[in-house]
Amino acid sequence: MSRIIHLGLPALALLVSCSATEPTPTLPAGATPLAAPARYADWFDATERCAGLQGTYQSIQWYVVPGVTSFATSQGEKVGMWLRHGAGHVIVVAGAYQDHEMVVRHEMLHSLLGRSGHPADYFAERCRLTWETWPAS
């Protein structure tokens, strides 16, 4: 945990990212299903508005890795990740960030875009869903 604290927020920007599309999702160790809080639906609506895109909130399966600030993936340590799974999507968040609007909405934006990567026009300009652009940073 101290390693993450020493990285600071700019380094965490690299950790908030998504995994490549996978036919069968490989969840991080310790991931458990999450009953998404009602505010997630509101956050999804806000993300649709800023992106100018529409998606299906109900197609997202939610998971949390409880009690951690980040989790290991094949692409390195992350605080959140998005995966495509069939016609639906999977979002996993580290327990320490499951109530962090920017982290959750960042992954929602991946779901709406249906892709990995961080196009600046969506993540930085339209929605401000990066550590550097998030208004509450």
ABEGO torsion letter per residue (X at the ends): XAAAAAAEAAAAAAABBBBBBBABBBBBBGBBBBBBBAAAAAAAAAAAAAAGBBBBAAABBBBBBBGBABBBBAAEBBABBBBBBEABBBBBBBAAAAABAAAAAAAAAAAAAGBBEBBAAAAAAAAGABAAABAAX
